[in-house]
Amino acid sequence: GYIEWMVQVPWNARSKVKKDLRQAQEILDTDHYGLERVKDRILEYLAVQSRVNKIKGPILCLVGPPGVGKTSLGQSIAKATGRKYIR
C-alpha cells in the first residue's frame, strides 16, 4: 500500500544533476515548440539551482489543465538534468 511505498522511498539519496544550461535549452527547444515564457522560467529556475548548493529550496510546480504539456515538460527537465523521470 501507500505507507509501504512511502517507507521504501530513498529520502536521503541524492542524484547528481547536470548543470549545462545550454544543453537544457536545446532539449527544451527541441522537445517543445513555442512556450517561450515557460521555457525561460524553467531555465531561470535551473540557473538558480546550479548556483545555490542547498538541499532545501524552492521547487518547480507545473500547473495547468490537461493536455497543455506539463508531463512532457517534466520529462524534458529530467532529460536536461540527467535525472530519471518518475510519474
Secondary structure, DSSP 4 states (H G I P E B T S, - for coil): -HHHHHHHS-TT--------HHHHHHHHHHH-SS-HHHHHHHHHHHHHHHH---SS--------STTSSHHHHHHHHHHHHT-----
